[in-house]
Amino acid sequence: MVSGSSCRHHLGACSRRDATCSKRDPLRRVGRTREGERGGGGGRVKRAAARLRLQLPHLARRHLSALGARVRGSASWRRWPIAFLCYFLPVRTLQPLANRVALYRSFPTRLLSRAWGRVNGVELPTWLRKPVYSLYIWTFGVNMQEAAVEDLRLYRNLGEFFRRPLKESARPLCSASCLVSPADGRIVHLGRVLSSEVEQVKGVTYSLEHFLGPQDGHSNLTSATSTESSPSSSSSFRDGLLTSPDNDLFHAVVYLAPGDYHRFHSPADWTVALRRHFTGSLLSVSPGVAGRVKALFCLNERVALSGRWRHGFFSLTAVGATNVGSIRIYFDQELQTNAPGDKKGHFHDLRYAAGAEMAKEGVALQRGEAVGEFNLGSTVVVLFEAPKSFAFSVKPGQTVRVGEGLGSL
């Protein structure tokens, strides 16, 4: 037998415990509200459900923040499963994470990209090709009327389909511009480079020296040298790239979406003297991610081609991304990107010109000539020296195609 006072004490404790649990768990509170109003209080149930919808995002943020605090102190291999989950979460959900960049970087994007490359090389049965490619075309809005081969059944695998060539007349060159777009895509950012910090998107920068690596006259060019060098002063590295005080340094960033044409071309008549391959991560380079990850272009694997054009320094850099570990340069058969065993934060050089007169030695490229290709959408960054009178004819956010004029003198 339990006395009445004991029962009341026990029931009071349970009530207080249930009230505390209800405050901590909105799901339980709404569930009990629904049980209590099941007989006809539909309005109360709807109001409780509305309060739940307002509370759940805050509840999720608290759990994610606590999760990020635990992840920061754990071993890297333990972070992988958590990073795998966060890889599929939208950026809005990842915002509350105090260390969201490090959490995202812990995901094995290089391994994933190599696996995706294997999938791209698997030959599809003839009967399966048209439905698979048609789904991709419908999803990303691909214009197959521009393709040199329109019959989907002739593409043996996904890789051939992604890297499909276009008809010769599909991309005419702008004759009125000295600089044309190197790729199909969207202009993410462009303008003058006023210091050694360059904007990858509005308000988010990266180091020009870390992006291009040391140049002649600044430090020695050594194969397999770490890129984690101390940055130069705000303008010394930029000024060292210029050959004339009457010139300025300009840049343009073109983002290639998955549905775009995946080959990139020469934006001007110039000579490539040096190829520098940076090993690194393969994070997404979409504008949404680029706007939140500082120095994203310096973190990712990339291939920088540097040389000269008629106005001085010129460079074109192909930046890798998730599922885009494979970057191919047509005139460089030795290049192999995203290879197993490559250490992040290093670069490897191949010099095409041995002398000082780089304008007369190296690989000569003509405007509009095909230079290389990506395995999927990515980013191309063009950095070049030009007279101060140079003016861009396009704006950030504008869609461009290969051969379309970017600017003129």
C-alpha positions, 0 to 999 in steps of 0.5 A, spaced: 500 500 500 502 506 498 499 512 502 495 518 499 501 523 501 506 518 497 502 518 491 501 525 491 508 526 492 510 521 486 505 524 482 507 531 483 515 529 481 512 526 475 508 532 473 514 536 474 519 532 470 514 531 465 514 539 464 521 539 464 521 534 459 516 538 455 520 544 455 526 541 452 523 536 447 517 540 443 516 534 439 513 531 446 509 537 448 506 537 441 504 530 441 501 531 448 497 537 446 494 533 440 492 527 445 489 532 450 485 535 444 483 529 440 476 530 442 475 537 438 480 542 439 483 542 432 485 549 432 489 548 438 493 542 435 494 547 429 497 552 433 501 547 437 504 545 430 505 552 428 509 553 434 513 546 433 515 549 426 518 555 428 522 551 434 525 546 430 530 550 426 533 553 432 533 546 435 537 543 429 542 549 430 543 548 437 544 540 435 549 542 429 553 547 433 554 542 439 556 537 434 561 542 430 564 543 437 565 535 438 567 534 431 573 539 432 576 535 438 576 529 434 580 525 430 580 526 422 578 519 421 572 520 426 570 526 422 569 523 416 562 520 417 559 527 420 562 530 414 559 526 409 552 527 412 554 535 412 556 534 405 549 533 403 546 538 407 544 545 404 549 551 406 543 554 410 543 548 415 551 549 415 551 556 417 550 555 424 557 551 425 562 555 428 567 551 424 563 549 418 569 550 413 574 545 416 568 540 417 567 541 410 574 540 408 574 534 412 570 530 407 574 526 402 572 529 396 579 527 392 577 520 393 570 521 391 572 525 385 576 519 383 571 514 384 566 518 380 572 518 374 571 511 374 564 511 374 564 516 368 569 511 364 564 505 365 561 503 358 554 503 358 549 498 354 547 502 348 539 501 350 541 505 356 545 511 353 539 515 351 535 514 357 541 516 362 543 522 357 536 524 356 535 525 364 542 529 364 540 533 359 533 535 362 536 536 369 541 541 367 538 544 360 543 541 355 543 544 348 545 538 344 543 541 337 550 545 338 554 538 339 558 535 334 555 528 335 547 529 336 546 522 337 546 520 344 547 512 343 554 514 340 557 516 347 559 510 350 560 513 357 558 519 361 565 521 360 565 522 353 558 525 353 560 530 358 567 532 354 563 532 347 565 537 342 561 542 339 560 544 332 565 548 329 560 554 327 557 554 334 562 558 337 564 564 333 569 569 335 568 576 337 573 580 332 572 587 336 575 584 342 582 583 344 580 578 350 574 573 349 571 568 354 575 562 355 569 557 357 561 557 357 559 559 364 557 565 368 561 571 370 562 570 377 567 576 378 571 581 374 575 587 375 582 590 376 587 587 381 589 593 386 593 589 391 595 582 392 588 580 395 583 578 389 576 577 390 573 570 388 566 573 389 564 580 392 567 580 399 571 574 399 578 574 397 584 569 396 591 571 396 594 572 389 601 569 391 598 563 394 594 562 387 599 563 382 605 561 386 612 564 387 614 567 380 621 569 377 624 575 381 620 573 387 623 566 389 625 560 386 621 556 382 622 549 385 618 543 383 614 540 389 615 546 393 609 547 399 605 553 397 604 555 404 609 560 404 608 567 407 604 572 403 608 578 400 606 585 402 599 588 399 601 590 393 609 587 392 607 581 388 602 584 384 607 589 382 612 584 380 607 581 375 607 588 371 612 589 366 610 597 365 608 602 370 602 604 365 599 597 365 594 594 370 593 587 372 586 585 371 582 578 372 576 574 370 572 568 373 568 564 369 564 558 373 562 552 368 555 549 371 554 541 370 550 543 364 555 547 360 560 545 355 566 542 359 572 544 354 576 551 355 579 555 350 584 560 349 582 567 351 587 571 347 593 570 342 599 568 347 605 564 349 605 559 355 611 558 358 610 555 365 605 549 367 604 549 374 600 543 377 597 545 385 595 539 389 589 540 393 582 539 395 576 538 391 571 542 394 565 545 390 566 552 386 559 554 386 558 561 387 554 559 393 560 555 396 565 560 394 561 566 397 562 562 404 569 559 403 575 564 404 581 562 399 577 557 396 581 557 389 587 556 393 585 550 397 583 546 391 587 543 386 588 547 380 593 547 373 596 554 372 598 556 365 603 562 365 606 566 360 606 573 356 601 576 351 602 583 347 601 587 353 605 583 358 603 578 363 598 573 362 595 566 365 589 562 365 588 557 371 583 551 371 580 550 378 578 543 380 572 541 384 568 536 387 567 530 381 572 534 377 579 532 379 581 530 372 583 536 368 586 535 362 591 540 358 591 538 350 598 540 349 601 537 356 601 529 356 605 529 362 600 532 366 596 527 371 591 531 376 588 528 382 593 522 383 593 517 389 599 519 393 599 526 391 600 531 398 596 537 398 599 544 399 604 542 394 606 544 386 609 541 380 612 545 375 613 544 367 617 549 364 616 550 356 621 555 355 628 555 357 630 562 356 628 569 358 625 571 352 618 567 353 614 571 348 619 567 343 619 560 346 614 556 349 607 553 347 603 559 342 596 559 343 591 562 338 585 566 340 579 561 341 584 555 340 582 549 345 586 548 351 583 543 355 577 540 358 574 538 365 570 532 367 564 536 369 563 543 371 568 547 374 572 554 374 577 558 369 580 564 372 584 569 367 589 574 370 592 578 365 596 585 364 593 590 360 593 598 359 590 602 364 585 604 358 582 596 358 575 596 359 570 590 360 564 589 356 561 584 361 558 584 368 558 579 374 552 575 373 552 575 366 552 568 362 557 568 357 560 563 351 566 561 348 569 566 343 564 572 346 568 578 347 570 580 355 573 587 353 577 591 349 582 597 349 
